[in-house]
Amino acid sequence: MIDTVKIYTMINKNTYDIIKDKSIIKTSYKTSTGEVFYNIINDHLIGSYDSSLSVRVDNGSKYNFCNGYYIEIEGSYHKIVMGYNSHNGFYNLYSICNNLIKFTENAYKIKLPSIQHWFINRVDVAICFDLEKQENVLKYLSNLHMCDYPRRTLKNYGDYGGTGIYFSGTSTTLKIYNKYAEFKKHDLKKFKNTDFNLINYLNYINGFIRFEVEIKKKKLFNLFGKKYIRIRNLFYNDLKKVWCDEFMKLLKLYENDLKKVRSREDVENRLLNLYGKTKGRRLYNFYLSIVLDGLDIVKKRSSKNVYYTNIRELKKASIDFSQKLDVDFEENTINFNPFEWKEVI
């Protein structure tokens, strides 16, 4: 489904003034001279359950609108309408953006350009899967933490990644998180004093894991080869393909890394094939001692020369001995593949 979007278009001065007069203006300036560096003119329109829509206006230089001003609208139509974004989502980008434009027009009592003249800056595609219980979600997220991701830096949501993880980039940001924990932390308070059935909802999403890709302007430019991407030219199938491609690359790294560090049989075979029976067996026993006792203990009881020679040989064989996995890891793996499971809709 489509979650947060950021769209923009050119507006005239009259529309700019109307929105500016109702907005919060943040100004950066030098107190000694009064020189103004920049203004941020932003407003938040409140939808259902305190979910908000950001509306920003400024002169058109940001988007090379030389003879006018711009307006940016950013937010989740799903959250504005439903108050949550775990399921019952929307997939038609054109319809979503059209509704956000109308919502903004009604709020300010203005007329904005028709949707044919709007462009997309960012769009998030999110898919939730039901792993049935929290224990499975936590195990899966824990497994993701144990792997290496070249060219992607893993960051945590929540303590020790209990809420989720994300990988930020210049063209996309990937997020995998515990929807139940994320909702309780960020959205639960929005439903206070409403008739929303929180108990039923929390029971329903208990076990949900959410895979989300934030598709940025740079990625859209790479896809279409042009700077301005009109909303009418972008469809859900295009966005879903980005979701698939990005997570396929990430999870391929994950699966390869798990295979590398999980399979002691593969490690043994690799060492025996590379170094021969005698040396390979010696290195394999050294590797097992690291897995069972840890690097610090093995280092203390080995001579300096033997320790560093064996470490160098393991690295040459591309053997992972980071101790990110314990000997019980295989018992904690979850048989889950987002490309084979059905989306919760």
Rosetta silent file (secondary structure, phi, psi, omega in degrees, C-alpha in Angstrom):
SEQUENCE: MIDTVKIYTMINKNTYDIIKDKSIIKTSYKTSTGEVFYNIINDHLIGSYDSSLSVRVDNGSKYNFCNGYYIEIEGSYHKIVMGYNSHNGFYNLYSICNNLIKFTENAYKIKLPSIQHWFINRVDVAICFDLEKQENVLKYLSNLHMCDYPRRTLKNYGDYGGTGIYFSGTSTTLKIYNKYAEFKKHDLKKFKNTDFNLINYLNYINGFIRFEVEIKKKKLFNLFGKKYIRIRNLFYNDLKKVWCDEFMKLLKLYENDLKKVRSREDVENRLLNLYGKTKGRRLYNFYLSIVLDGLDIVKKRSSKNVYYTNIRELKKASIDFSQKLDVDFEENTINFNPFEWKEVI
SCORE:     score description
SCORE:     0.000 S_00000001
   1 L     0.000  163.585  177.998    0.000    0.000    0.000 S_00000001
   2 E   -95.618  130.509  179.728    0.983    3.661   -0.343 S_00000001
   3 E  -109.339 -108.754 -176.357    1.664    5.535    2.879 S_00000001
   4 E   -72.643  137.006  172.917    3.385    8.934    3.095 S_00000001
   5 E  -129.329  155.718  174.314    3.633   11.045   -0.052 S_00000001
   6 E  -132.748  117.395 -176.478    5.197   14.423   -0.752 S_00000001
   7 E  -125.657  159.632 -177.749    3.864   16.362   -3.737 S_00000001
   8 E  -152.367  158.985  174.532    4.409   19.869   -5.041 S_00000001
   9 E  -158.821  174.709  178.459    3.318   22.368   -7.655 S_00000001
  10 E   -90.819  140.685  177.877    3.599   26.053   -8.543 S_00000001
  11 E  -129.257  164.621  178.060    1.148   28.573   -7.032 S_00000001
  12 L   -88.352  175.100 -175.266    0.512   32.282   -7.436 S_00000001
  13 H   -67.258  -35.150 -179.052    1.250   34.991   -4.864 S_00000001
  14 H   -62.387  -45.789  177.681   -2.341   35.269   -3.686 S_00000001
  15 H   -64.673  -41.621  176.928   -2.474   31.576   -2.746 S_00000001
  16 H   -57.216  -46.673 -177.864    0.967   31.845   -1.184 S_00000001
  17 H   -64.248  -39.885 -179.229   -0.132   34.793    0.981 S_00000001
  18 H   -62.337  -45.922 -179.242   -3.302   33.031    2.184 S_00000001
  19 H   -70.754  -39.725 -179.694   -1.382   29.957    3.349 S_00000001
  20 H   -60.507  -40.817 -177.635    1.487   31.996    4.758 S_00000001
  21 H   -64.915  -19.607 -179.407   -0.863   34.065    6.927 S_00000001
  22 L  -107.227    7.798 -173.604   -2.116   30.876    8.607 S_00000001
  23 L  -106.037  167.917  170.657    1.250   29.173    8.965 S_00000001
  24 E   -91.678  129.285 -178.572    4.078   29.037   11.465 S_00000001
  25 E  -111.556  120.978  175.780    7.156   30.828   10.151 S_00000001
  26 E  -106.398  125.945 -174.171   10.598   29.795   11.394 S_00000001
  27 E  -119.786  135.777  173.243   13.353   32.235   10.517 S_00000001
  28 E  -106.873  122.407 -178.990   17.120   31.878   10.653 S_00000001
  29 E  -150.085  163.422  179.084   18.918   35.199   10.922 S_00000001
  30 E   -92.987  118.112 -172.693   22.042   36.867   12.331 S_00000001
  31 L   -64.274  -32.479 -176.070   21.098   38.894   15.407 S_00000001
  32 L   -70.008  -31.008 -176.359   23.924   41.422   15.066 S_00000001
  33 L  -115.590  -16.626 -175.899   22.942   42.506   11.560 S_00000001
  34 L    79.202    7.702 -179.516   19.376   41.263   11.150 S_00000001
  35 E   -66.876  127.128 -179.306   20.433   39.367    8.005 S_00000001
  36 E   -92.615  126.502  179.029   17.864   36.680    7.196 S_00000001
  37 E   -88.736  -44.821  177.231   19.287   33.372    5.973 S_00000001
  38 E  -165.082  159.477  173.121   16.023   31.530    5.324 S_00000001
  39 E  -120.314  141.654  171.265   12.360   31.203    6.279 S_00000001
  40 E  -115.974  114.893 -177.125   10.409   27.988    6.749 S_00000001
  41 E  -108.282  107.028 -170.478    6.690   28.538    6.249 S_00000001
  42 E  -138.830  146.174  175.811    4.829   25.463    7.398 S_00000001
  43 E  -137.590  158.070  177.742    1.369   24.493    8.643 S_00000001
  44 E  -126.694  118.492  177.900   -0.157   21.216    9.818 S_00000001
  45 E   -92.799  128.670 -174.394   -3.707   20.308    8.940 S_00000001
  46 E   -93.320  126.161  175.895   -5.193   17.837   11.406 S_00000001
  47 L   -99.038 -145.831 -179.250   -7.172   14.865   10.128 S_00000001
  48 H   -71.996  147.489  173.322   -8.718   12.022   12.076 S_00000001
  49 H    52.857   37.035  176.268   -7.170   10.898   15.372 S_00000001
  50 H    66.470   12.301  173.680   -4.635   13.778   15.364 S_00000001
  51 L   -75.766  134.128 -170.648   -2.879   12.565   12.208 S_00000001
  52 E  -116.665  160.062  177.442   -1.552   15.623   10.416 S_00000001
  53 E  -120.287  125.846 -179.548   -0.752   16.813    6.928 S_00000001
  54 E   -86.603  133.051  176.932    2.186   19.156    6.402 S_00000001
  55 E  -126.051  120.819 -178.105    1.692   22.135    4.069 S_00000001
  56 E  -126.651  139.693  176.086    4.715   24.246    3.169 S_00000001
  57 E  -131.167  155.888  177.710    5.016   27.256    0.858 S_00000001
  58 E  -172.125  179.296  175.947    7.927   29.412   -0.282 S_00000001
  59 E   -67.032  159.188 -168.604    9.343   31.181   -3.309 S_00000001
  60 H   -78.873    4.781 -174.373    9.753   28.947   -6.322 S_00000001
  61 H   -62.654  -31.410 -178.713   13.555   28.818   -6.441 S_00000001
  62 H   -57.863  -37.702 -178.363   13.709   25.385   -4.779 S_00000001
  63 H  -111.157   16.987 -179.885   11.999   23.825   -7.779 S_00000001
  64 L    61.484   31.915  171.283   13.155   26.373  -10.370 S_00000001
  65 L   -87.793   82.821 -168.702    9.710   27.978  -10.532 S_00000001
  66 L   -65.263  -28.443 -173.899   11.279   31.314  -11.419 S_00000001
  67 L  -109.443   25.870 -178.034    8.056   33.282  -11.840 S_00000001
  68 L  -166.508 -157.119 -178.844    6.060   32.046   -8.874 S_00000001
  69 E  -125.100  168.025  177.198    5.879   30.194   -5.603 S_00000001
  70 E  -122.480  158.617  170.626    5.589   26.544   -4.661 S_00000001
  71 E  -127.718  135.986  173.579    3.437   24.519   -2.324 S_00000001
  72 E  -115.665  134.175  173.635    4.435   21.157   -0.839 S_00000001
  73 E  -119.411  127.890 -177.170    1.929   18.783    0.719 S_00000001
  74 E  -139.198  131.504  177.172    3.320   15.877    2.740 S_00000001
  75 E   164.138  177.727 -179.599    1.605   13.232    4.813 S_00000001
  76 E  -103.717  111.342  176.840   -0.112    9.893    4.962 S_00000001
  77 H   -61.625  -36.667  178.901   -3.628    9.916    3.546 S_00000001
  78 H   -58.190  -47.359 -179.417   -4.123    6.511    5.132 S_00000001
  79 H   -69.460  -35.159  179.396   -3.377    7.862    8.610 S_00000001
  80 H   -63.948  -38.758 -177.585   -5.462   10.965    8.082 S_00000001
  81 H   -82.952  -45.818 -172.962   -8.476    8.844    7.163 S_00000001
  82 H   -97.805  -29.571 -174.350   -7.952    5.762    9.351 S_00000001
  83 L    90.391  -13.064  178.515   -5.643    6.950   12.104 S_00000001
  84 L  -138.452  169.475 -179.032   -3.408    3.903   11.550 S_00000001
  85 L  -142.786   41.941 -179.963   -1.411    2.483    8.634 S_00000001
  86 L   -94.149  -31.825 -178.233   -1.090   -1.254    9.226 S_00000001
  87 L  -162.754 -172.221 -174.234   -3.720   -2.532    6.761 S_00000001
  88 L    54.253   43.475 -172.869   -6.877   -1.454    4.878 S_00000001
  89 L   -86.767 -178.156 -179.342   -4.555    0.644    2.763 S_00000001
  90 E  -119.360  143.364 -172.471   -4.816    2.618   -0.479 S_00000001
  91 L  -123.791   -7.941 -177.497   -2.981    1.780   -3.698 S_00000001
  92 L   -97.027  102.339 -176.496   -4.040    4.418   -6.214 S_00000001
  93 H   -60.221  -40.840 -178.902   -1.473    7.231   -6.064 S_00000001
  94 H   -58.983  -48.142 -179.003   -3.554    9.494   -8.300 S_00000001
  95 H   -66.004  -41.834  178.879   -6.616    9.198   -6.050 S_00000001
  96 H   -58.658  -50.274 -177.425   -4.577    9.624   -2.855 S_00000001
  97 H   -66.754  -37.904  178.512   -2.926   12.819   -4.076 S_00000001
  98 H   -61.013  -40.973  178.870   -6.171   14.201   -5.455 S_00000001
  99 H   -67.867  -36.691  177.569   -7.801   13.777   -2.053 S_00000001
 100 H   -66.745  -38.553  177.625   -4.891   15.481   -0.295 S_00000001
 101 H   -63.616  -44.445  179.132   -5.143   18.422   -2.687 S_00000001
 102 H   -64.759  -39.061  178.010   -8.883   18.725   -2.029 S_00000001
 103 H   -60.039  -42.277  179.411   -8.320   18.474    1.717 S_00000001
 104 H   -67.974  -42.541  178.003   -5.858   21.368    1.494 S_00000001
 105 H   -58.842  -45.060 -178.707   -8.199   23.446   -0.683 S_00000001
 106 H   -66.111  -37.278 -178.176  -11.042   23.005    1.800 S_00000001
 107 H   -66.433  -38.209 -177.057   -8.861   23.867    4.777 S_00000001
 108 H  -102.669   -4.043 -176.906   -7.681   27.179    3.308 S_00000001
 109 L    55.182   53.566 -179.672  -10.722   27.896    1.123 S_00000001
 110 L  -131.192  169.981  174.425   -8.499   28.242   -1.929 S_00000001
 111 L  -116.057  118.502  179.735   -8.284   26.791   -5.429 S_00000001
 112 L   -98.672  162.735  176.937   -5.083   24.911   -6.222 S_00000001
 113 L   -56.332  150.648  178.546   -3.857   23.782   -9.668 S_00000001
 114 L   -64.396  160.252 -173.082   -5.485   20.605  -10.968 S_00000001
 115 H   -61.622  -21.613  178.279   -3.662   17.338  -10.295 S_00000001
 116 H   -61.179  -20.519 -176.069   -2.320   17.261  -13.867 S_00000001
 117 H  -105.215   14.295 -179.955    0.092   20.021  -12.804 S_00000001
 118 L  -103.322  151.294 -178.717    1.411   18.337   -9.643 S_00000001
 119 E  -123.253  156.848 -178.572    4.717   16.492   -9.250 S_00000001
 120 E  -101.833  133.670  179.232    5.902   13.777   -6.888 S_00000001
 121 E  -107.578  -34.240 -177.874    8.879   14.335   -4.566 S_00000001
 122 E  -157.161  146.019  174.172    8.616   11.284   -2.322 S_00000001
 123 E  -150.481  135.143  179.716    6.381    8.261   -1.904 S_00000001
 124 E  -104.772  132.836  173.988    6.468    5.444    0.656 S_00000001
 125 E  -113.485  126.214 -175.861    5.350    1.912   -0.128 S_00000001
 126 E  -131.321  137.965  178.305    4.657   -0.280    2.903 S_00000001
 127 E  -132.017  129.202  178.582    3.576   -3.888    3.211 S_00000001
 128 E  -102.888  143.569  175.487    2.615   -5.643    6.452 S_00000001
 129 E  -126.004  149.618 -177.364    2.865   -9.367    7.074 S_00000001
 130 E  -101.748  108.510  176.274    1.353  -11.381    9.897 S_00000001
 131 L   -93.765    8.739  169.333    3.881  -13.522   11.787 S_00000001
 132 L    80.822  -33.962  179.494    1.093  -14.413   14.239 S_00000001
 133 L  -154.034  158.186 -177.462    2.805  -13.418   17.503 S_00000001
 134 H   -59.233  -36.948 -178.459    5.278  -10.945   18.954 S_00000001
 135 H   -55.887  -41.735 -179.316    7.820  -13.636   19.702 S_00000001
 136 H   -68.550  -39.464  178.460    8.235  -14.364   15.995 S_00000001
 137 H   -62.629  -46.287 -178.164    8.589  -10.684   15.099 S_00000001
 138 H   -64.846  -38.702  177.564   11.249  -10.146   17.769 S_00000001
 139 H   -64.376  -43.680 -178.458   13.178  -13.240   16.665 S_00000001
 140 H   -63.981  -44.848  178.694   13.130  -12.155   13.030 S_00000001
 141 H   -64.201  -37.605  177.912   14.322   -8.636   13.868 S_00000001
 142 H   -62.420  -41.578  177.920   17.007  -10.093   16.117 S_00000001
 143 H   -62.023  -40.572  179.484   18.248  -12.258   13.246 S_00000001
 144 H   -60.890  -34.243 -179.441   18.425   -9.216   10.955 S_00000001
 145 H   -67.250  -21.990 -172.652   20.681   -7.498   13.492 S_00000001
 146 L   -82.496   -4.760 -171.956   23.191  -10.311   13.337 S_00000001
 147 L  -108.489  161.980  177.438   24.161   -9.823    9.702 S_00000001
 148 L   -96.668  142.195 -178.722   26.459   -7.538    7.758 S_00000001
 149 L  -129.931   92.220  179.019   25.074   -5.241    5.062 S_00000001
 150 L   -56.022  137.346  177.327   27.765   -3.816    2.754 S_00000001
 151 L    67.441    6.665  175.026   27.064   -0.227    1.698 S_00000001
 152 L  -131.959  128.451  178.859   24.096   -0.062    4.083 S_00000001
 153 L   -99.282  120.809 -178.681   24.366    1.126    7.699 S_00000001
 154 E   -79.396  132.372  174.796   21.883   -0.509   10.047 S_00000001
 155 E  -127.761  158.701 -173.353   20.187    1.756   12.595 S_00000001
 156 E  -104.407  144.957  160.635   17.695    0.929   15.308 S_00000001
 157 E   -99.421  127.116  175.747   14.150    1.928   16.144 S_00000001
 158 L    77.834  175.549 -178.527   13.663    1.566   19.894 S_00000001
 159 H   -66.109  125.089  177.243   15.903   -0.059   22.472 S_00000001
 160 H    55.178   26.198  177.894   18.220   -2.659   20.928 S_00000001
 161 H    73.466   16.789 -178.875   16.137   -2.601   17.761 S_00000001
 162 L   -63.780  -28.281  176.980   13.101   -4.098   19.519 S_00000001
 163 L   -84.513  -38.350  178.709   10.834   -1.809   17.531 S_00000001
 164 E   165.334 -174.650  179.986   12.667   -2.219   14.247 S_00000001
 165 E  -135.123  158.887  175.216   15.610   -1.373   12.019 S_00000001
 166 E  -149.431  156.249 -179.112   16.224    0.917    9.076 S_00000001
 167 E  -128.031  107.780 -177.477   18.819    1.546    6.409 S_00000001
 168 L   -88.116  147.369  178.525   18.990    5.121    5.164 S_00000001
 169 L  -149.567  174.003 -177.450   20.295    6.045    1.730 S_00000001
 170 L   -76.910  -26.927 -178.429   20.341    8.943   -0.710 S_00000001
 171 L  -109.010  -28.838  176.318   17.749    7.436   -3.055 S_00000001
 172 E  -145.008  155.304  169.031   15.787    5.111   -0.759 S_00000001
 173 E  -125.910  128.501 -178.640   15.416    4.355    2.921 S_00000001
 174 E  -103.944  135.521 -179.008   14.402    0.840    3.950 S_00000001
 175 E  -132.096  133.420  174.068   12.532    0.161    7.180 S_00000001
 176 E  -129.669  117.418 -175.509   11.562   -3.140    8.782 S_00000001
 177 E  -148.715  162.185  179.709    9.740   -2.837   12.060 S_00000001
 178 E   -76.192  103.037 -173.284    7.458   -4.296   14.646 S_00000001
 179 H   -63.651  -38.103  179.891    4.138   -2.652   13.800 S_00000001
 180 H   -61.439  -49.210 -179.644    2.545   -3.494   17.145 S_00000001
 181 H   -66.834  -39.824 -179.605    5.395   -1.919   19.136 S_00000001
 182 H   -64.996  -40.644  179.306    5.651    1.074   16.791 S_00000001
 183 H   -64.864  -44.182 -179.036    1.917    1.803   17.049 S_00000001
 184 H   -62.823  -35.636 -177.167    1.924    1.620   20.842 S_00000001
 185 H   -76.516  -40.110 -169.880    4.895    3.986   21.042 S_00000001
 186 H  -108.118  -28.816 -170.262    3.834    6.627   18.496 S_00000001
 187 L  -116.611  -13.796 -174.389    0.107    6.419   17.789 S_00000001
 188 H   -57.423  -42.760 -176.569   -1.648    4.986   20.824 S_00000001
 189 H   -65.627  -21.857 -179.108   -2.144    8.366   22.483 S_00000001
 190 H   -67.101  -21.446 -175.083   -3.916    9.738   19.399 S_00000001
 191 H   -96.146    6.734  177.603   -6.904    7.503   20.095 S_00000001
 192 L   -63.331  137.171  179.531   -7.509    8.772   23.601 S_00000001
 193 L    62.260   30.520  173.822  -11.139    9.867   24.137 S_00000001
 194 L  -118.704  171.302  179.354  -12.271    8.364   20.823 S_00000001
 195 L   -93.574   11.474  179.590  -14.643    5.502   20.063 S_00000001
 196 L   -66.495  133.574 -177.848  -11.906    3.532   18.263 S_00000001
 197 L   -83.239   87.773 -176.287  -11.763   -0.074   19.531 S_00000001
 198 H   -66.157  -38.339 -177.361   -8.123   -0.182   20.588 S_00000001
 199 H   -60.902  -47.741  179.173   -8.290   -3.603   22.235 S_00000001
 200 H   -63.241  -41.645 -178.074   -9.514   -5.305   19.062 S_00000001
 201 H   -65.322  -45.889 -179.312   -7.030   -3.417   16.906 S_00000001
 202 H   -63.997  -37.933  176.171   -4.030   -4.221   19.121 S_00000001
 203 H   -64.375  -35.857 -177.329   -5.003   -7.880   19.213 S_00000001
 204 H   -69.984  -41.348 -175.212   -5.294   -7.872   15.428 S_00000001
 205 H   -90.390   -1.448  178.372   -1.872   -6.344   14.709 S_00000001
 206 L   -64.986  109.948 -174.894   -0.036   -8.326   17.379 S_00000001
 207 L   110.100   -0.231  178.352    2.525  -10.181   15.256 S_00000001
 208 E   -78.469  136.493  169.954    2.561   -7.750   12.319 S_00000001
 209 E  -122.522  137.082 -171.720    5.909   -6.897   10.734 S_00000001
 210 E  -116.530  129.764  175.722    6.068   -4.008    8.272 S_00000001
 211 E  -109.710  118.898 -174.561    8.454   -3.594    5.322 S_00000001
 212 E  -130.462  135.989  173.906    8.580   -0.024    4.066 S_00000001
 213 E  -119.606  126.655  173.473   10.619    1.707    1.396 S_00000001
 214 E   -91.994  111.964 -177.683   10.826    5.483    1.210 S_00000001
 215 E   -94.131  113.909 -173.249   11.327    6.294   -2.464 S_00000001
 216 L   -93.699  171.532 -175.934   13.063    9.647   -2.752 S_00000001
 217 H   -58.357  -37.354 -179.829   13.268   12.152   -5.576 S_00000001
 218 H   -62.246  -39.717  178.864   16.703   10.901   -6.625 S_00000001
 219 H   -67.279  -40.897  178.259   15.347    7.372   -7.118 S_00000001
 220 H   -63.656  -38.661  177.108   12.421    8.670   -9.141 S_00000001
 221 H   -63.053  -42.033  179.160   14.839   10.635  -11.316 S_00000001
 222 H   -64.012  -34.658 -177.951   16.909    7.476  -11.882 S_00000001
 223 H   -72.600  -42.318 -171.850   13.779    5.552  -12.844 S_00000001
 224 H  -105.141  -14.570  178.371   12.321    8.065  -15.282 S_00000001
 225 L    71.016   20.677  176.162   15.370   10.020  -16.360 S_00000001
 226 L  -145.288  156.454 -171.336   13.730   13.376  -15.770 S_00000001
 227 L   -75.706  -39.971 -175.855   13.577   15.872  -12.941 S_00000001
 228 L  -105.691  114.418 -178.741    9.840   16.485  -12.736 S_00000001
 229 L  -105.764  110.779 -179.966    7.696   13.360  -12.346 S_00000001
 230 E   -72.466  141.694 -179.005    4.003   14.078  -12.773 S_00000001
 231 H   -56.016  -39.862 -175.541    1.669   12.198  -10.437 S_00000001
 232 H   -64.920  -15.789 -177.357   -0.442   11.050  -13.363 S_00000001
 233 H   -99.251    2.947 -176.041    2.561    9.190  -14.835 S_00000001
 234 L  -117.176  129.050 -175.447    3.386    7.108  -11.764 S_00000001
 235 L  -123.309  162.092 -174.968    1.504    3.905  -10.915 S_00000001
 236 H   -60.454  -36.517  179.883    1.498    1.452   -8.025 S_00000001
 237 H   -60.954  -35.258  176.328    3.124   -1.305  -10.083 S_00000001
 238 H   -64.047  -43.438 -178.023    6.125    1.000  -10.645 S_00000001
 239 H   -69.993  -40.632  179.710    6.379    1.651   -6.914 S_00000001
 240 H   -63.922  -34.951  177.835    5.901   -2.000   -5.946 S_00000001
 241 H   -63.539  -39.807  177.018    8.752   -2.951   -8.270 S_00000001
 242 H   -62.597  -44.348  177.819   11.049   -0.539   -6.405 S_00000001
 243 H   -55.755  -49.281 -178.548    9.904   -2.110   -3.129 S_00000001
 244 H   -62.659  -47.454 -177.095   10.689   -5.588   -4.466 S_00000001
 245 H   -62.718  -44.427 -176.429   14.056   -4.645   -5.960 S_00000001
 246 H   -68.197  -45.168 -179.828   15.282   -2.804   -2.868 S_00000001
 247 H   -74.539  -27.875  175.973   14.276   -5.443   -0.351 S_00000001
 248 H   -62.757  -44.178  178.441   15.437   -8.224   -2.644 S_00000001
 249 H   -63.565  -44.355 -178.266   18.928   -6.741   -2.624 S_00000001
 250 H   -65.222  -49.110 -176.109   18.881   -6.238    1.136 S_00000001
 251 H   -74.067  -21.812  173.317   17.496   -9.657    2.040 S_00000001
 252 H   -65.738  -41.583  175.425   19.808  -11.372   -0.429 S_00000001
 253 H   -62.440  -41.989  179.455   22.688   -9.965    1.596 S_00000001
 254 H   -60.227  -49.175 -178.303   20.917  -11.112    4.747 S_00000001
 255 H   -65.253  -40.516  179.059   20.397  -14.662    3.464 S_00000001
 256 H   -63.922  -40.182 -178.356   23.964  -14.927    2.206 S_00000001
 257 H   -69.495  -41.419  177.459   25.349  -13.717    5.506 S_00000001
 258 H   -61.511  -42.776 -179.339   23.183  -16.080    7.537 S_00000001
 259 H   -63.157  -39.216 -177.567   24.245  -18.971    5.353 S_00000001
 260 H   -64.633  -43.124 -174.189   27.869  -18.042    5.738 S_00000001
 261 H   -92.546  -18.070 -178.022   27.835  -17.908    9.530 S_00000001
 262 H   -82.528  -42.853 -167.837   25.213  -20.580   10.215 S_00000001
 263 L   -85.937   96.308  177.925   26.509  -23.533    8.266 S_00000001
 264 H   -66.464  -28.070  177.015   29.492  -24.991   10.091 S_00000001
 265 H   -63.615  -41.261  178.150   29.539  -27.766    7.497 S_00000001
 266 H   -65.414  -38.732  178.726   30.148  -25.160    4.761 S_00000001
 267 H   -62.519  -45.595  179.782   32.904  -23.588    6.845 S_00000001
 268 H   -60.975  -47.493 -179.148   34.582  -26.974    7.314 S_00000001
 269 H   -62.034  -40.219 -179.712   34.345  -27.836    3.609 S_00000001
 270 H   -63.514  -43.833 -178.755   35.705  -24.457    2.592 S_00000001
 271 H   -67.724  -40.861  179.717   38.728  -24.761    4.897 S_00000001
 272 H   -66.105  -40.711 -179.863   39.474  -28.345    3.872 S_00000001
 273 H   -68.945  -35.863 -175.431   39.234  -27.516    0.157 S_00000001
 274 H   -80.777  -40.032 -171.216   41.349  -24.379    0.482 S_00000001
 275 H  -113.761   -3.417 -177.368   44.054  -25.563    2.897 S_00000001
 276 L    88.764  171.126 -171.324   44.022  -29.345    2.686 S_00000001
 277 H   -65.461  -47.720 -174.793   43.052  -31.944    5.266 S_00000001
 278 H   -68.844  -55.724 -178.496   45.659  -31.302    7.959 S_00000001
 279 H   -68.140  -39.620  179.360   45.760  -27.514    7.987 S_00000001
 280 H   -60.929  -41.613  178.696   42.054  -27.225    7.188 S_00000001
 281 H   -65.372  -40.378  178.651   41.130  -29.453   10.136 S_00000001
 282 H   -62.482  -42.730  179.704   43.379  -27.434   12.456 S_00000001
 283 H   -69.064  -35.421  178.421   41.777  -24.154   11.333 S_00000001
 284 H   -65.282  -42.232  176.682   38.291  -25.617   11.640 S_00000001
 285 H   -63.367  -37.756  176.404   38.983  -26.653   15.248 S_00000001
 286 H   -63.692  -43.066  177.567   40.321  -23.151   15.897 S_00000001
 287 H   -60.504  -44.060 -179.794   37.114  -21.698   14.366 S_00000001
 288 H   -64.289  -36.469  179.151   34.935  -23.944   16.575 S_00000001
 289 H   -65.754  -34.015  176.040   36.789  -22.843   19.691 S_00000001
 290 H   -66.495  -44.000 -179.325   36.004  -19.209   18.797 S_00000001
 291 H   -61.275  -42.669 -174.203   32.314  -20.051   18.312 S_00000001
 292 H   -82.839  -38.235 -171.581   32.093  -21.909   21.637 S_00000001
 293 H  -109.716  -21.706 -179.443   34.441  -19.901   23.867 S_00000001
 294 L    98.036  153.535 -177.101   34.763  -16.485   22.265 S_00000001
 295 H   -61.373  -41.773 -175.348   37.653  -14.543   20.767 S_00000001
 296 H   -61.576  -45.049 -178.901   38.924  -13.160   24.079 S_00000001
 297 H   -67.463  -44.462  179.584   39.355  -16.577   25.703 S_00000001
 298 H   -61.362  -39.147 -179.784   40.917  -18.128   22.594 S_00000001
 299 H   -64.661  -39.311 -178.565   43.325  -15.207   22.321 S_00000001
 300 H   -66.974  -37.130 -174.222   44.433  -15.582   25.954 S_00000001
 301 H   -94.311    1.425  177.832   45.177  -19.294   25.690 S_00000001
 302 L  -107.892  151.348  172.597   46.908  -19.141   22.284 S_00000001
 303 L   -68.862  152.912 -176.652   50.389  -17.916   21.520 S_00000001
 304 H   -57.824  -43.045 -177.582   50.433  -14.551   19.802 S_00000001
 305 H   -65.628  -45.323 -179.638   51.945  -15.959   16.622 S_00000001
 306 H   -65.057  -44.049 -177.465   49.478  -18.870   16.367 S_00000001
 307 H   -59.124  -53.002 -174.548   46.467  -16.696   17.134 S_00000001
 308 H   -72.689  -28.826  175.141   47.145  -14.019   14.520 S_00000001
 309 H   -65.885  -45.788  179.478   48.253  -16.542   11.893 S_00000001
 310 H   -65.185  -40.512  177.878   45.002  -18.509   12.273 S_00000001
 311 H   -61.070  -42.862  179.900   42.904  -15.329   12.230 S_00000001
 312 H   -62.698  -40.068  179.930   44.639  -14.234    9.034 S_00000001
 313 H   -68.293  -37.523  177.229   43.948  -17.621    7.413 S_00000001
 314 H   -64.975  -41.969  178.751   40.259  -17.506    8.396 S_00000001
 315 H   -63.953  -40.508  179.757   39.909  -14.021    6.912 S_00000001
 316 H   -61.825  -31.543  179.536   41.616  -15.170    3.712 S_00000001
 317 L   -87.405    3.640 -178.989   39.004  -17.937    3.473 S_00000001
 318 L    59.956   37.467  176.652   36.186  -15.381    4.041 S_00000001
 319 L   -89.118  130.915  178.683   35.102  -17.160    7.213 S_00000001
 320 L   -88.004  124.176  177.604   32.968  -15.063    9.544 S_00000001
 321 L  -130.405   35.032 -175.034   34.033  -15.364   13.176 S_00000001
 322 L   -74.518  -11.137 -179.729   32.378  -12.201   14.520 S_00000001
 323 L    64.179   24.853  176.207   30.419  -14.172   17.148 S_00000001
 324 L   -72.143  -20.099  179.124   27.221  -12.368   16.216 S_00000001
 325 L  -114.657  139.030  174.105   25.511  -15.750   16.344 S_00000001
 326 L   -95.801  178.757 -173.590   25.558  -18.160   19.250 S_00000001
 327 L   -70.377  -14.611  179.381   25.396  -21.942   18.974 S_00000001
 328 L   -96.116   11.293 -173.673   21.605  -21.901   19.465 S_00000001
 329 H   -57.750  -43.177 -174.960   20.987  -19.552   16.543 S_00000001
 330 H   -60.317  -26.569  179.151   19.429  -22.152   14.262 S_00000001
 331 H   -74.104  -17.492 -175.604   16.715  -22.802   16.863 S_00000001
 332 H  -105.540    6.980  177.908   15.728  -19.122   16.737 S_00000001
 333 L   -76.711  150.910 -179.544   15.396  -18.657   12.988 S_00000001
 334 L  -113.133  129.277  179.462   11.968  -17.839   11.533 S_00000001
 335 L   -81.355   80.067 -175.688   10.794  -19.447    8.320 S_00000001
 336 L  -138.882  128.616  176.463    9.567  -16.229    6.760 S_00000001
 337 L  -132.021  112.608 -176.143   10.114  -14.804    3.292 S_00000001
 338 L   -61.999  -18.260  179.788    8.259  -11.549    2.487 S_00000001
 339 L   -85.692   -5.947  178.592    8.305  -12.400   -1.221 S_00000001
 340 L  -114.713  -18.121 -178.542    6.330  -15.563   -0.596 S_00000001
 341 L   -88.498  156.850  178.898    3.913  -14.455    2.132 S_00000001
 342 L   -84.275  140.294  174.576    0.633  -12.647    1.544 S_00000001
 343 L   -68.102  142.617  172.023    0.266   -9.000    2.445 S_00000001
 344 L   -77.348  120.533 -178.435   -2.212   -8.174    5.198 S_00000001
 345 L  -122.932    0.000    0.000   -4.915   -6.149    3.463 S_00000001
